[in-house]
Amino acid sequence: MGVGGKFWDLLKPYARHEGPDFLTNKRVAVDLSYWIVQHETAIKSSVRKPHLRLTFFRTINLFSKFGAFPVFVVDGTPSPLKSRARILRFFRSSGIEISDLPVPEDGVSVERNGAFLKCVKECVELLELLGMPVLKANGEAEALCAQLNLEGLVDACITSDSDAFLFGAKCVIKSIKPDSKEPFECYQMSDIETGLGLKRNHLVAIALLVGNDHDLNGVRGIGVDTALRFVQTFPDDEILNGLREIGKGNADMVQDISKVKETDMIDPYENSPKSKSSHCTLCGHPGSKRAHFKSSCEYCDTTSAEGCTRKPEGFKCNCISCNKIRKDKEQQKLENWHNKVHDKISMELNFPNDDIIEMYLCTSHVNFIEDGGTFLSWGSPNSEMLVDFLAFHQLWEPSYIRQRMLPMLSTIYLREMIEKTEKTLLYGQYEFNSIQRVKIRNGHKFYVIKWKKAVHTVSIDIDTDTPEDSDMQQEDIVEIDDSIDQLEEYNVPHSYVHGGCWFLLTDENMDLVRGAFPDAVDRYLKEKELKESKSKKSSGSKGKSESVKSPGIQKNITEFFQSTKVQFHATGGEEQADCSKNQDGVISKEKRKISSSNLPKSVRRRLLFK
């Protein structure tokens, strides 16, 4: 949830939609609880253990397709305030209203239900088998994600809890759209500061006013729009102290603070008279109607003989006196609005809650943030144990599991090949063979790499396809634009047997392939350029040959008539003369017979040249 009300709608105009390369070679902290809840609500009734299935596929594709280095964070022991909020939310969802709910004592917390904790435990075990780092927060997972981002240990956070900004996050990825060329909906704290003028303390103040995960109620009668307008009148370093003073009933002490911008401005009407001078009822300008009747005033653009013009409907005088009065009214209206907000805040008991403020501004959500994040390390998957784990929990075939693991293994292999020059084998069996083609999926380009199984290697069961399904005879560039979830099962490698040899086809990041096999990339680009030049030449000659159509193609009536006419005039010699002599009488009779009939013209034409 995060901040109450419609806080995300407030930030929506400042969202950035980033492309697939946004997380390439970047560290990203993932709120695992957010993933699990999302999985359970998405496909709860159709898939066995959806939290394991989607965590498996999303982790592999986040690592291999998007090139990110994910760090997974799980919730720790919730605070007493969070436990109280959970109890209250449960009663509200059950339709039970409770006016006074006791706060749990320190050291006593309300854990999530046992089924959810079991899901978290299984996902953690799966991630550790995949070689992913998993951290446990002291309290909220999004708080630790934000701390990692604030201290520069990760580049972004993946969570839907808006209070990540309150904990200090700089970049939050709220959602990942599967079938989009810009899959990441990203929010930068710098954009929020520029667009709304809000900093971290401002956001904390809004959360206190509208409600949050630790205080669901907030201040009664204050929504997001009112809270935004109110906190924008305070400097960032004074807003929290101002709320404390208002909560104590000392609203007069914060009047000057909330009007810093107004007092800094020069008032042009400071020395103007407070009472309104007389105005003409005809034109609405300063002066009497009698004086304006004799001669026009200085504000009306008329001759003295005509007098003043009648004021239009909705006319407002812009003289110093009228402007001063209008400004005073607006100021009084603003003060009345502030007083109403102050009254609502002062009516709340123990507002603001300093424990909530301290929790949001705390920077120690884990016990071992040190050494520049050296504890964040990514290892290789434990393949055999992973196969056993998924075969037990998901009832998948080992060959199916190994095939789906290959994108992650090939990404690790290419990264290792960039760092070291000695040749090794992918999965201990396959060696690099060639670059087949370029694949474009949702505007993102990949190299389709062909791997050949090395001789004298131990065979491991992997799902195979027929050679016809192996994409061996595809074009150099193939574009695919489907609606399969990019973070689920989309990038399935193809394995097949051809000519007695085993081959794999995988989609790989183009930069990784160039870094690992630069010579192969150069060779592929040269061959592609040569093919394109040959195809241009052949297309030119083919265009000329297409002008002469094959006689075996059935022609329409117009083409048939023209071609027959040309052939008739082109033939010569004695054969034509003899035929003309012998058939003149017959043709003339048939022409007269046909022309005299009542047949349509199109039918008569066919009979003439049949």
C-alpha positions in Angstrom: 0.0 0.0 0.0 2.4 2.7 1.2 0.9 6.2 1.5 -2.9 6.4 1.7 -5.3 8.1 -0.6 -4.5 8.3 -4.3 -0.8 9.1 -3.8 0.3 7.2 -6.9 -2.2 9.3 -9.0 -0.4 12.4 -7.6 2.9 11.1 -9.0 1.6 9.7 -12.2 2.3 12.8 -14.4 6.0 12.4 -13.5 6.4 8.8 -14.5 9.0 7.8 -17.0 8.5 4.8 -19.4 11.9 3.3 -20.0 13.0 0.8 -22.6 14.3 -2.7 -22.2 17.9 -1.5 -21.9 17.2 0.6 -18.8 18.4 -2.0 -16.3 21.3 -3.4 -18.4 24.3 -4.0 -16.1 22.5 -2.3 -13.2 21.7 -3.5 -9.7 18.1 -3.5 -8.8 16.5 -4.3 -5.4 13.3 -6.3 -5.6 10.6 -6.4 -2.9 9.9 -10.1 -2.9 6.6 -9.8 -1.1 5.3 -7.5 -3.8 6.2 -10.2 -6.4 4.5 -13.0 -4.4 1.3 -11.0 -3.8 1.2 -10.0 -7.5 1.7 -13.6 -8.6 -1.0 -15.0 -6.3 -3.6 -12.5 -7.4 -2.7 -12.9 -11.1 -3.0 -16.7 -11.7 -4.1 -18.1 -8.4 -6.5 -20.7 -9.7 -4.8 -21.9 -12.8 -1.2 -22.8 -12.0 0.4 -25.0 -9.4 2.4 -22.8 -6.9 2.4 -19.7 -9.0 4.8 -17.9 -6.7 7.5 -20.4 -7.6 6.7 -20.6 -11.3 6.8 -16.8 -11.9 9.7 -16.2 -9.5 11.7 -18.7 -11.5 10.9 -17.3 -14.9 10.9 -13.6 -13.9 14.3 -13.9 -12.2 15.8 -15.7 -15.2 14.5 -13.1 -17.7 15.3 -10.1 -15.5 18.9 -11.4 -15.3 19.3 -12.6 -18.9 17.0 -10.6 -21.1 17.2 -7.2 -19.4 20.8 -7.7 -18.2 20.0 -6.7 -14.6 21.6 -7.9 -11.3 18.6 -8.4 -9.0 18.9 -8.3 -5.2 15.9 -9.7 -3.4 14.7 -8.4 -0.1 12.2 -10.0 2.3 10.3 -8.5 5.2 11.6 -8.8 8.7 9.8 -8.5 12.0 7.0 -5.8 11.6 6.9 -2.9 14.0 4.1 -2.7 16.7 2.5 0.0 14.7 2.5 -2.1 11.5 1.0 -5.0 13.5 -1.8 -2.8 14.8 -2.5 -1.5 11.2 -2.7 -5.1 9.9 -5.2 -6.0 12.6 -7.3 -2.9 11.8 -7.1 -3.6 8.1 -8.3 -7.1 8.7 -11.3 -6.0 10.7 -12.2 -3.3 8.1 -12.1 -5.9 5.3 -14.4 -8.1 7.3 -16.9 -5.2 7.7 -16.2 -4.7 11.4 -15.5 -1.1 12.6 -13.4 -0.8 15.7 -13.1 2.7 17.3 -10.2 2.0 19.7 -7.6 -0.7 19.0 -4.8 -1.3 21.5 -1.2 -1.0 20.2 0.8 -4.2 20.6 3.6 -4.0 23.1 7.3 -3.8 22.1 8.6 -7.1 21.0 5.2 -8.4 20.2 4.3 -8.5 16.5 1.6 -9.8 14.3 3.2 -11.9 11.6 1.6 -12.6 8.2 -0.4 -15.8 7.8 1.4 -19.1 7.7 0.6 -19.8 4.0 2.2 -16.5 2.9 5.3 -17.2 5.0 5.6 -20.6 3.5 5.5 -19.0 0.0 8.3 -16.6 1.0 10.4 -19.4 2.4 10.1 -21.5 -0.8 10.9 -18.5 -3.0 14.0 -17.7 -1.0 15.2 -21.3 -1.3 14.6 -21.1 -5.1 16.5 -17.8 -5.4 19.4 -19.1 -3.5 19.6 -22.1 -5.8 19.6 -19.6 -8.7 22.6 -17.8 -7.2 20.7 -14.6 -6.4 21.5 -12.6 -3.2 18.7 -12.5 -0.7 18.6 -10.0 2.2 16.3 -9.9 5.2 15.3 -6.4 6.4 14.9 -5.5 10.1 11.4 -4.4 9.3 9.8 -3.4 5.9 11.4 -4.8 2.7 10.8 -1.6 0.8 12.7 0.3 3.5 15.8 -1.8 2.9 15.3 -1.5 -0.8 15.2 2.3 -0.4 18.3 2.3 1.8 20.3 0.3 -0.7 19.2 2.8 -3.4 20.0 5.8 -1.2 23.5 4.6 -0.4 24.2 3.8 -4.1 24.4 0.1 -3.7 21.6 -0.5 -6.2 20.4 1.7 -9.0 16.6 1.2 -8.6 13.9 -0.5 -6.5 11.1 -2.7 -7.9 8.1 -2.2 -5.6 4.6 -0.9 -5.6 4.8 0.6 -2.1 4.8 4.3 -2.5 6.4 4.8 0.9 9.7 3.7 -0.6 10.3 7.4 -1.4 9.7 8.2 2.3 12.4 5.8 3.2 14.8 7.6 0.8 14.5 5.8 -2.5 15.8 7.7 -5.6 14.4 5.6 -8.3 11.3 3.3 -8.0 10.0 0.9 -10.7 6.3 0.6 -9.9 5.3 -1.9 -12.7 6.7 -3.7 -15.7 4.4 -3.9 -18.7 4.9 -7.2 -20.5 3.9 -6.3 -24.1 5.4 -2.9 -24.4 8.5 -1.4 -26.1 8.9 0.7 -22.9 8.2 -2.0 -20.2 9.4 -0.1 -17.1 7.1 2.5 -15.4 9.8 4.4 -13.5 9.6 7.3 -11.0 12.6 9.5 -10.2 12.7 11.5 -7.0 14.4 14.3 -8.9 11.4 14.6 -11.2 9.0 14.7 -8.2 11.1 17.5 -6.6 11.1 19.5 -9.9 7.4 19.0 -10.7 5.8 19.3 -7.3 8.4 21.0 -5.3 8.3 18.1 -2.8 11.3 16.7 -1.0 11.5 13.7 1.4 10.2 15.5 4.5 7.3 16.9 2.5 6.4 13.3 1.5 6.6 12.2 5.1 4.2 15.0 6.1 1.7 14.0 3.4 1.8 10.4 4.6 1.1 11.6 8.2 -1.8 13.6 7.0 -3.6 11.2 4.6 -2.6 7.9 6.3 0.0 5.2 5.7 0.9 1.6 6.4 1.4 2.4 10.1 -1.5 4.7 10.7 -4.4 4.0 8.4 -6.5 6.9 9.5 -4.3 9.9 9.1 -6.1 13.2 9.8 -9.8 13.0 9.2 -11.1 15.3 6.5 -7.7 15.8 4.8 -7.1 14.1 1.4 -4.1 14.1 -0.9 -5.0 17.3 -2.7 -5.4 19.2 0.6 -2.3 17.7 2.1 -0.3 18.7 -1.0 -1.5 22.2 -1.0 -0.8 22.5 2.7 2.8 21.1 2.8 3.8 23.2 -0.2 3.5 26.3 1.9 6.3 25.1 4.2 10.1 24.7 3.5 11.3 21.1 3.6 13.3 21.6 6.8 10.4 23.2 8.7 7.4 21.1 7.7 7.7 18.4 10.4 8.4 20.9 13.1 5.4 22.9 11.9 3.2 19.8 12.2 4.4 19.2 15.7 3.6 22.8 16.8 0.1 22.6 15.1 -0.5 19.3 16.8 0.2 20.9 20.2 -2.2 23.7 19.4 0.5 26.3 18.7 -0.8 27.3 15.3 0.2 30.9 15.7 3.8 30.0 15.9 3.8 28.5 12.5 1.9 31.3 10.7 5.1 33.1 9.7 6.8 29.8 8.6 3.9 28.8 6.3 4.0 32.3 4.6 7.7 32.6 3.9 7.2 33.0 0.2 4.5 35.6 0.6 6.5 37.8 3.1 9.6 37.7 0.9 7.6 39.3 -1.9 7.3 43.2 -2.2 3.7 44.3 -1.7 3.0 47.1 -4.1 -0.2 48.0 -2.3 1.3 48.3 1.2 0.8 52.1 1.4 -2.5 52.2 -0.5 -5.7 53.3 1.3 -7.7 50.6 3.0 -11.1 52.1 2.3 -12.5 51.8 -1.2 -12.9 55.1 -3.1 -16.1 56.0 -4.9 -16.7 54.6 -8.3 -18.8 55.6 -11.2 -21.8 53.3 -11.6 -21.8 53.8 -15.4 -18.2 52.9 -16.4 -17.0 51.4 -13.1 -13.9 53.5 -12.8 -12.9 55.8 -9.8 -15.0 58.9 -9.6 -18.6 60.0 -9.5 -21.2 59.4 -12.2 -22.0 63.2 -12.3 -18.4 64.1 -13.1 -18.1 61.4 -15.7 -21.3 62.4 -17.4 -19.9 65.9 -18.1 -16.6 64.5 -19.4 -15.1 61.1 -19.8 -12.7 59.8 -17.2 -9.0 59.1 -17.8 -9.7 55.3 -18.0 -12.3 55.5 -20.8 -11.0 55.8 -24.3 -13.6 58.3 -25.6 -13.9 62.0 -26.4 -14.9 64.4 -23.7 -18.2 65.2 -25.5 -19.4 61.6 -25.5 -18.8 60.9 -21.8 -17.8 57.5 -20.3 -18.9 54.2 -21.8 -21.1 51.7 -20.0 -19.1 49.0 -18.2 -19.4 45.5 -19.7 -20.9 42.5 -17.8 -18.4 41.1 -15.3 -16.2 44.2 -15.3 -13.5 44.4 -12.6 -11.7 47.7 -11.9 -7.9 47.5 -11.7 -7.3 50.6 -9.7 -5.0 50.4 -6.7 -7.8 50.5 -4.2 -9.8 47.6 -5.8 -6.7 45.5 -6.3 -5.8 46.0 -2.6 -9.3 44.9 -1.5 -9.2 41.8 -3.8 -5.8 40.8 -2.4 -7.0 41.2 1.1 -10.0 39.0 0.4 -7.8 36.3 -1.1 -5.4 36.5 1.8 -8.3 36.2 4.3 -9.7 33.3 2.4 -6.3 31.6 2.5 -5.9 32.2 6.2 -9.4 30.8 6.9 -8.5 27.7 4.9 -5.2 27.3 6.9 -7.1 27.7 10.1 -9.5 25.0 9.1 -6.6 22.6 8.3 -5.0 23.6 11.6 -8.1 22.8 13.5 -8.4 19.4 11.9 -4.8 18.6 12.8 -5.1 19.8 16.3 -8.1 17.6 16.9 -6.0 14.5 16.4 -4.5 12.9 19.5 -0.7 12.5 19.6 -0.2 14.0 16.2 2.2 13.7 14.6 3.5 10.3 15.7 7.2 10.7 16.2 7.7 6.9 16.0 6.5 6.9 12.5 8.6 9.9 11.6 11.7 8.3 13.1 11.0 5.1 11.3 10.7 6.8 7.9 13.9 8.8 8.4 15.9 5.9 9.8 18.9 4.7 7.8 19.6 1.3 9.5 17.1 -1.2 8.1 19.6 -4.0 8.0 22.5 -4.8 10.3 25.4 -5.3 7.8 25.5 -2.5 5.2 29.2 -2.0 5.0 32.3 -2.4 2.8 30.6 -0.7 -0.1 28.1 -3.6 -0.7 30.7 -6.4 -1.1 28.1 -8.7 0.6 26.1 -8.4 -2.7 27.4 -11.2 -4.9 25.8 -13.3 -7.7 26.8 -16.9 -8.1 26.1 -19.6 -10.7 23.0 -21.7 -10.4 23.2 -25.0 -8.6 21.7 -26.8 -11.6 21.2 -30.3 -10.3 19.7 -29.2 -6.9 17.5 -26.7 -8.8 16.2 -29.5 -11.1 15.4 -31.6 -8.0 13.7 -28.7 -6.3 11.5 -27.8 -9.2 10.7 -31.4 -10.1 9.5 -31.9 -6.5 7.5 -28.7 -6.1 6.3 -28.1 -9.7 6.3 -31.7 -11.0 8.2 -30.5 -14.1 10.3 -32.8 -16.2 14.1 -32.4 -15.7 14.6 -31.8 -19.4 12.0 -29.0 -19.3 13.8 -27.4 -16.3 17.2 -27.6 -18.0 16.0 -26.0 -21.2 14.4 -23.1 -19.3 17.6 -22.5 -17.4 19.7 -22.1 -20.5 19.1 -18.3 -21.0 20.6 -17.6 -17.6 23.5 -20.0 -18.1 24.3 -18.5 -21.5 24.3 -15.0 -20.1 26.7 -16.0 -17.3 28.8 -17.8 -19.9 29.1 -14.7 -22.1 30.0 -12.5 -19.2 32.7 -14.9 -18.2 34.0 -15.0 -21.7 34.4 -11.2 -21.7 36.5 -11.3 -18.6 38.7 -14.2 -19.5 40.1 -15.4 -22.8 40.3 -19.2 -22.3 37.5 -21.1 -24.0 35.0 -23.0 -22.0 31.8 -24.9 -22.7 28.2 -23.7 -22.1 26.7 -25.9 -19.5 29.8 -28.0 -19.8 28.6 -29.4 -23.2 28.0 -26.7 -25.9 30.5 -24.6 -27.7 29.9 -21.4 -29.7 29.2 -22.2 -33.3 27.8 -19.1 -35.2 25.4 -16.1 -35.2 22.3 -17.2 -37.1 20.4 -13.9 -37.4 18.9 -10.9 -35.6 15.6 -11.2 -33.8 13.5 -8.1 -33.0 11.0 -8.5 -30.2 9.0 -5.4 -29.2 11.6 -3.2 -30.7 14.5 -4.9 -28.8 17.2 -6.6 -30.9 18.9 -9.9 -30.1 21.4 -12.2 -31.7 20.2 -15.7 -32.3 23.3 -17.8 -31.3 23.8 -21.3 -32.5 25.6 -23.6 -30.1 27.0 -27.0 -31.1 27.4 -29.9 -28.7 31.1 -30.7 -28.2 32.3 -34.2 -28.9 33.0 -36.6 -26.0 30.7 -34.8 -23.5 28.3 -36.4 -21.1 24.7 -36.2 -22.5 22.1 -34.4 -20.4 18.5 -34.7 -21.3 17.1 -31.5 -22.8 13.8 -31.1 -24.8 14.5 -31.2 -28.5 12.7 -30.0 -31.6 12.6 -31.2 -35.1 15.1 -29.6 -37.6 12.2 -28.0 -39.3 11.3 -26.1 -36.1 14.8 -25.0 -35.4 14.8 -21.8 -37.3 17.8 -22.9 -39.4 16.4 -21.4 -42.6 15.1 -18.1 -41.2 15.9 -14.7 -42.6 18.7 -12.5 -41.3 16.3 -10.3 -39.4 13.0 -11.5 -38.0 10.7 -9.2 -36.0 8.4 -10.7 -33.4 5.8 -8.7 -31.6 3.6 -10.8 -29.3 1.8 -10.4 -26.0 3.7 -13.0 -23.9 4.9 -11.6 -20.6 8.5 -10.5 -21.0 9.2 -11.5 -17.4 7.7 -15.0 -17.8 8.2 -17.9 -20.1 9.0 -16.2 -23.5 12.7 -16.8 -24.2 12.7 -20.6 -24.7 15.8 -22.0 -26.4 15.4 -24.4 -29.2 17.4 -27.6 -29.2 17.5 -30.0 -32.1 19.6 -32.8 -33.8 20.9 -32.2 -37.3 23.3 -34.3 -39.2 24.0 -36.4 -36.2 25.0 -33.3 -34.1 23.1 -31.6 -31.3 22.5 -27.8 -31.6 21.0 -25.1 -29.4 19.5 -21.7 -30.5 19.4 -19.0 -27.9 18.6 -15.3 -27.9 21.5 -13.2 -26.5 22.2 -9.6 -25.8 24.0 -8.1 -28.7 26.6 -6.2 -26.6 27.4 -9.4 -24.6 27.9 -11.3 -27.8 30.2 -8.6 -29.3 32.2 -8.5 -26.1 32.6 -12.3 -25.9 33.1 -13.1 -29.6 34.1 -9.9 -31.5 35.5 -11.8 -34.5 32.3 -13.8 -35.0 30.2 -10.6 -34.9 32.4 -8.9 -37.5 32.2 -12.0 -39.7 28.5 -12.1 -39.4 28.1 -8.4 -40.3 30.3 -8.8 -43.4 28.4 -11.8 -44.6 25.1 -9.9 -44.0 26.3 -6.9 -46.0 27.4 -9.2 -48.8 24.0 -10.9 -48.9 22.3 -7.6 -49.0 24.3 -6.4 -51.9 23.6 -9.6 -53.8 19.9 -9.4 -53.1 19.8 -5.8 -54.4 21.4 -7.0 -57.7 19.2 -10.0 -58.0 16.1 -7.9 -57.2 17.0 -5.5 -60.1 17.3 -8.3 -62.6 14.2 -10.0 -61.2 12.2 -6.8 -61.7 13.1 -6.9 -65.4 12.2 -10.5 -65.9 8.9 -10.1 -64.2 7.7 -7.9 -67.0 7.5 -11.0 -69.2 4.9 -13.3 -67.7 4.9 -17.0 -67.9 2.5 -18.5 -70.5 1.2 -20.9 -67.9 -0.4 -18.1 -65.8 -4.1 -17.7 -66.5 -4.8 -14.2 -67.8 -7.8 -12.0 -67.4 -9.9 -11.0 -70.5 -8.1 -7.7 -71.1 -4.6 -9.3 -71.1 -5.9 -12.2 -73.2 -7.3 -9.8 -75.8 -4.1 -7.7 -76.0 -1.8 -10.7 -76.2 -3.9 -12.4 -78.9 -4.0 -9.3 -80.9 -0.3 -8.9 -80.8 0.3 -12.5 -81.8 -2.2 -12.2 -84.7 -0.4 -9.2 -86.2 3.1 -10.5 -85.5 2.6 -13.8 -87.4 3.5 -13.7 -91.2 4.4 -15.8 -94.2 2.5 -18.0 -96.4 0.8 -19.9 -93.6 -1.0 -16.7 -92.5 -2.0 -15.9 -96.1 -3.3 -19.4 -96.7 -5.3 -19.4 -93.5 -6.7 -16.0 -94.3 -7.9 -17.1 -97.7 -9.5 -20.3 -96.4 -11.1 -18.8 -93.4 -12.2 -15.4 -94.6 -15.6 -16.6 -95.5 -16.1 -18.6 -92.3 -14.9 -15.8 -90.0 -17.1 -13.2 -91.7 -20.1 -15.5 -91.4 -19.4 -16.1 -87.7 -18.9 -12.4 -87.1 -22.2 -11.6 -88.7 -23.8 -14.4 -86.7 -22.4 -13.3 -83.4 -23.1 -9.6 -84.0 -26.6 -10.4 -84.8 -27.2 -12.4 -81.6 -28.4 -11.0 -78.4 -25.4 -12.1 -76.4 -23.5 -9.6 -74.1 -20.5 -7.9 -75.5 -18.1 -9.7 -73.2 -19.4 -13.1 -74.2 -19.2 -12.2 -77.9 -15.5 -11.1 -77.4 -14.6 -14.5 -75.8 -16.3 -16.4 -78.7 -14.5 -14.3 -81.3 -11.0 -15.2 -79.9 -11.7 -18.7 -78.7 
